[in-house]
Amino acid sequence: MLWSDPENEPPEELRDMQEMLRRLGLLMALAMVIAMIVIGVR
């Protein structure tokens, strides 16, 4: 590996996007679980 190689780190926007997508996925999973419980109770 050469010292002139660029750092293997994604740009700021990409990291923000990944963080947002991860949160969105968690929210979706939570919503699905709650929906399943509501449907199961009825």
C-alpha positions in Angstrom: 0.0 0.0 0.0 1.4 3.3 -1.0 1.4 6.4 1.1 -0.3 8.3 -1.7 -3.3 6.0 -1.8 -6.5 7.7 -0.8 -8.0 6.7 2.5 -10.6 4.0 2.3 -13.4 6.0 3.9 -16.7 6.9 2.3 -17.6 10.6 1.9 -19.6 12.4 4.5 -22.9 12.3 2.5 -22.6 8.6 2.0 -22.1 7.9 5.7 -25.1 10.2 6.5 -27.2 8.3 4.0 -26.2 4.9 5.4 -27.0 6.1 8.9 -30.5 7.3 7.7 -31.2 4.1 5.9 -30.2 2.1 9.0 -32.6 4.1 11.1 -35.3 3.8 8.5 -34.9 0.0 8.4 -35.1 -0.2 12.2 -38.3 2.0 12.2 -39.8 -0.2 9.5 -39.1 -3.4 11.4 -40.6 -1.9 14.6 -43.7 -0.8 12.7 -44.1 -4.3 11.3 -43.8 -5.9 14.7 -46.4 -3.4 16.1 -48.7 -4.1 13.2 -48.4 -7.8 13.7 -49.3 -7.4 17.4 -52.3 -5.2 16.6 -53.5 -7.7 13.9 -53.0 -10.6 16.3 -54.9 -8.9 19.1 -58.0 -8.2 17.0 
